[in-house]
């Protein structure tokens, strides 16, 4: 591993601290280095708060130490006035000697302009260090910038014999399949995504709250694939932040929107990422139309249901990664699109 890769890797670690809190902004980490010694570090915490470069520079007690130093940044410094001033200008005024960047910014307001401004000021700029790793960390942001639609993660839990639910026979209430460790994983995932979607039948059957009560973090915005009047006296009916098809501008009298339309409407509301927790009809439609980016499939090692609602069929989709805990296996799939 080169010196540049070492410090860019540290930028990635810092950037990950903002996962779930920076929306609609990207994850960014910054390390200021001089004579192979770290002067300061920073990361972007929340939209409207200081960017990673500004946080790191503010932590250097003696401004003269910045002269000729190297700034490592996981994403191209911004060059425009948004909620905060341009970071490229701050690096220039601080007399930074070199800037090393993993990824250029896909936001059209930046998109190379930050790099150009730094170079025009006489600063050496090196780019594309660990580029693929940087793209993975900011996959939600980059996907949104490219498509103007949220990055979609499908999640479900299935029994060891391939079922995601029991036969209901009118019985309501959540039916737990995965174990306690996996439940904490799921609540952590919820804290990392901007919104969470469920279908009408899941709301009726399970009456979910869709919160992060088993993990410290913000609750994702609930997106209910139903019209508000179709589901009454459910927990989500009282959530003021919930988005129903009505809130997305669809007409309950005449419209049965496609997922392409729904994702487009969410994109207009600057929803960068969407965790989809079911039910089966919602998952099948997204799989059939290939409108997903990642799948997280929990398979119980112990629990069998014997008969019920079968898990979605993934066909020839290959497993990208596999993890396990005491009760379950986690299979992760990624889309090539």
QUIKA-V603620 format. One record per residue. N is the residue number from 1. RES is the residue in three letters. SS is DSSP state (a for helix, b for strand, c for the rest). PHI is phi in whole degrees, -180 to 180 (none if undefined). BURIAL is I if it has 9 or more other ideal C-beta (glycine too) atoms within 8 Angstrom, else O. Layout:
# QUIKA-V603620
N;RES;SS;PHI;BURIAL  N;RES;SS;PHI;BURIAL
This chain:
# QUIKA-V603620
1;UNK;c;none;O  2;UNK;c;-77;O  3;UNK;a;-61;O  4;UNK;a;-62;I  5;UNK;a;-65;I  6;UNK;a;-59;I  7;UNK;a;-77;I  8;UNK;a;-67;I  9;UNK;a;-59;I  10;UNK;a;-65;I  11;UNK;a;-60;I  12;UNK;a;-62;I  13;UNK;a;-61;I  14;UNK;a;-67;I  15;UNK;a;-58;I  16;UNK;a;-63;I  17;UNK;a;-63;I  18;UNK;a;-94;I  19;UNK;c;-62;O  20;UNK;c;98;I  21;UNK;c;-122;O  22;UNK;c;-92;I  23;UNK;c;-53;I  24;UNK;c;-88;I  25;UNK;c;-81;O  26;UNK;c;-79;I  27;UNK;c;-89;I  28;UNK;c;-140;I  29;UNK;b;-124;I  30;UNK;b;-140;I  31;UNK;b;-130;I  32;UNK;b;-99;I  33;UNK;b;-127;I  34;UNK;b;-144;I  35;UNK;c;54;O  36;UNK;c;58;O  37;UNK;b;-128;O  38;UNK;b;-75;I  39;UNK;b;-84;I  40;UNK;b;-167;I  41;UNK;b;-134;I  42;UNK;b;-162;I  43;UNK;b;-149;I  44;UNK;c;-82;I  45;UNK;c;-95;I  46;UNK;c;-161;O  47;UNK;c;-56;O  48;UNK;c;96;O  49;UNK;c;-96;O  50;UNK;c;-54;I  51;UNK;c;-74;I  52;UNK;a;-58;I  53;UNK;a;-64;I  54;UNK;a;-67;I  55;UNK;a;-63;I  56;UNK;a;-64;I  57;UNK;a;-63;I  58;UNK;a;-66;I  59;UNK;c;-91;I  60;UNK;c;-89;I  61;UNK;c;-70;O  62;UNK;c;-110;O  63;UNK;a;-56;O  64;UNK;a;-66;O  65;UNK;a;-66;I  66;UNK;a;-75;I  67;UNK;c;-64;O  68;UNK;c;80;O  69;UNK;c;-74;I  70;UNK;b;-108;I  71;UNK;b;-103;I  72;UNK;b;-97;I  73;UNK;b;-138;I  74;UNK;b;-73;I  75;UNK;b;-140;I  76;UNK;c;-48;I  77;UNK;c;-60;I  78;UNK;c;-71;I  79;UNK;c;-124;I  80;UNK;c;-123;O  81;UNK;c;-85;O  82;UNK;c;-116;O  83;UNK;c;-74;O  84;UNK;c;-131;I  85;UNK;c;-68;O  86;UNK;c;-64;I  87;UNK;a;-73;I  88;UNK;a;-59;I  89;UNK;a;-64;I  90;UNK;a;-66;I  91;UNK;a;-63;I  92;UNK;a;-66;I  93;UNK;a;-67;O  94;UNK;c;-82;I  95;UNK;c;64;O  96;UNK;c;-61;I  97;UNK;c;-90;I  98;UNK;b;-150;I  99;UNK;b;-127;I  100;UNK;b;-115;I  101;UNK;b;-126;I  102;UNK;b;-80;I  103;UNK;b;-125;I  104;UNK;c;-76;I  105;UNK;c;-83;I  106;UNK;c;-83;I  107;UNK;c;-64;O  108;UNK;c;-60;O  109;UNK;c;-73;I  110;UNK;c;-115;I  111;UNK;c;37;I  112;UNK;c;94;I  113;UNK;a;-69;I  114;UNK;a;-65;I  115;UNK;a;-62;I  116;UNK;a;-61;I  117;UNK;a;-64;I  118;UNK;a;-64;I  119;UNK;a;-66;I  120;UNK;a;-64;O  121;UNK;c;-87;O  122;UNK;c;89;O  123;UNK;c;-87;I  124;UNK;b;-72;O  125;UNK;b;-124;I  126;UNK;b;-117;I  127;UNK;c;-124;I  128;UNK;c;65;O  129;UNK;c;-79;I  130;UNK;c;52;I  131;UNK;a;-60;I  132;UNK;a;-65;O  133;UNK;a;-64;I  134;UNK;a;-65;I  135;UNK;a;-67;I  136;UNK;a;-68;O  137;UNK;a;-61;I  138;UNK;c;-104;I  139;UNK;a;-60;I  140;UNK;a;-65;I  141;UNK;a;-64;I  142;UNK;a;-65;I  143;UNK;a;-62;I  144;UNK;a;-65;I  145;UNK;a;-64;I  146;UNK;a;-80;O  147;UNK;a;-112;O  148;UNK;c;60;O  149;UNK;c;-133;I  150;UNK;c;-69;I  151;UNK;b;-72;I  152;UNK;b;-107;I  153;UNK;b;-114;I  154;UNK;b;-91;I  155;UNK;b;-137;I  156;UNK;b;-154;I  157;UNK;b;-118;I  158;UNK;b;-133;I  159;UNK;c;-71;I  160;UNK;c;-64;I  161;UNK;c;-102;O  162;UNK;c;88;O  163;UNK;b;-116;I  164;UNK;b;-106;I  165;UNK;b;-162;I  166;UNK;b;-81;I  167;UNK;c;-73;O  168;UNK;c;-76;O  169;UNK;c;51;O  170;UNK;c;86;O  171;UNK;c;-80;O  172;UNK;c;-110;O  173;UNK;c;115;O  174;UNK;c;-68;O  175;UNK;c;-116;O  176;UNK;c;-75;O  177;UNK;c;-110;I  178;UNK;c;-82;I  179;UNK;c;-85;I  180;UNK;a;-65;O  181;UNK;a;-63;I  182;UNK;a;-66;I  183;UNK;a;-61;I  184;UNK;a;-67;I  185;UNK;a;-56;I  186;UNK;a;-62;I  187;UNK;a;-70;I  188;UNK;a;-64;I  189;UNK;a;-59;I  190;UNK;a;-60;I  191;UNK;a;-67;I  192;UNK;a;-92;I  193;UNK;c;-108;I  194;UNK;c;-75;I  195;UNK;b;-144;I  196;UNK;b;-138;I  197;UNK;b;-118;I  198;UNK;b;-140;I  199;UNK;b;-90;I  200;UNK;a;-59;I  201;UNK;a;-67;O  202;UNK;a;-65;I  203;UNK;a;-64;I  204;UNK;a;-68;I  205;UNK;a;-72;I  206;UNK;a;-99;I  207;UNK;c;47;I  208;UNK;c;-77;I  209;UNK;c;-98;O  210;UNK;c;58;I  211;UNK;c;-105;O  212;UNK;c;-107;I  213;UNK;c;-65;O  214;UNK;c;-103;O  215;UNK;c;-151;I  216;UNK;c;-78;O  217;UNK;c;164;I  218;UNK;c;-78;O  219;UNK;c;-75;I  220;UNK;c;-72;I  221;UNK;b;-72;I  222;UNK;b;-72;I  223;UNK;b;-118;I  224;UNK;b;-104;I  225;UNK;b;-83;I  226;UNK;c;-165;I  227;UNK;c;-85;I  228;UNK;a;-54;I  229;UNK;a;-73;O  230;UNK;a;-77;O  231;UNK;c;-131;I  232;UNK;c;-113;O  233;UNK;c;58;O  234;UNK;c;-112;I  235;UNK;a;-56;O  236;UNK;a;-69;I  237;UNK;a;-65;I  238;UNK;a;-96;O  239;UNK;c;-79;O  240;UNK;c;-69;O  241;UNK;c;-88;O  242;UNK;c;-66;I  243;UNK;b;-110;I  244;UNK;b;-106;I  245;UNK;c;-58;I  246;UNK;c;-60;O  247;UNK;c;-68;O  248;UNK;c;-87;I  249;UNK;c;94;O  250;UNK;c;-90;I  251;UNK;c;-96;O  252;UNK;c;-65;I  253;UNK;c;-83;O  254;UNK;c;-138;O  255;UNK;c;-119;O  256;UNK;c;-126;O  257;UNK;c;-66;I  258;UNK;c;-80;O  259;UNK;a;-67;I  260;UNK;a;-61;O  261;UNK;a;-68;I  262;UNK;a;-63;I  263;UNK;a;-64;I  264;UNK;a;-64;I  265;UNK;a;-67;I  266;UNK;a;-65;I  267;UNK;a;-61;I  268;UNK;a;-67;O  269;UNK;c;-93;O  270;UNK;c;61;O  271;UNK;c;-84;I  272;UNK;c;-84;I  273;UNK;b;-142;I  274;UNK;b;-140;I  275;UNK;b;-93;I  276;UNK;b;-105;I  277;UNK;c;-108;I  278;UNK;c;112;I  279;UNK;c;-84;I  280;UNK;a;-61;I  281;UNK;a;-63;O  282;UNK;a;-65;I  283;UNK;a;-62;I  284;UNK;a;-61;I  285;UNK;a;-66;I  286;UNK;a;-68;I  287;UNK;a;-69;I  288;UNK;a;-63;O  289;UNK;c;-94;I  290;UNK;c;56;O  291;UNK;c;-107;O  292;UNK;c;-146;I  293;UNK;c;-118;I  294;UNK;b;-153;I  295;UNK;b;-125;I  296;UNK;b;-121;I  297;UNK;b;-112;I  298;UNK;b;-94;I  299;UNK;b;-120;I  300;UNK;b;-67;I  301;UNK;c;-85;O  302;UNK;c;-120;O  303;UNK;c;-84;O  304;UNK;c;-119;O  305;UNK;c;-112;I  306;UNK;c;80;O  307;UNK;c;-154;O  308;UNK;b;162;I  309;UNK;b;-92;I  310;UNK;b;-67;I  311;UNK;c;-70;I  312;UNK;c;-57;I  313;UNK;c;-91;O  314;UNK;c;-92;I  315;UNK;c;56;O  316;UNK;c;-96;O  317;UNK;c;-67;O  318;UNK;c;-87;O  319;UNK;c;-75;O  320;UNK;c;-92;O  321;UNK;b;-158;O  322;UNK;b;-141;O  323;UNK;b;-134;O  324;UNK;b;-153;O  325;UNK;c;-131;I  326;UNK;c;-62;O  327;UNK;c;-109;I  328;UNK;b;-138;I  329;UNK;b;-109;I  330;UNK;b;-114;I  331;UNK;b;-109;I  332;UNK;b;-114;I  333;UNK;b;-124;I  334;UNK;b;-126;O  335;UNK;c;-86;O  336;UNK;c;-81;O  337;UNK;c;-84;O
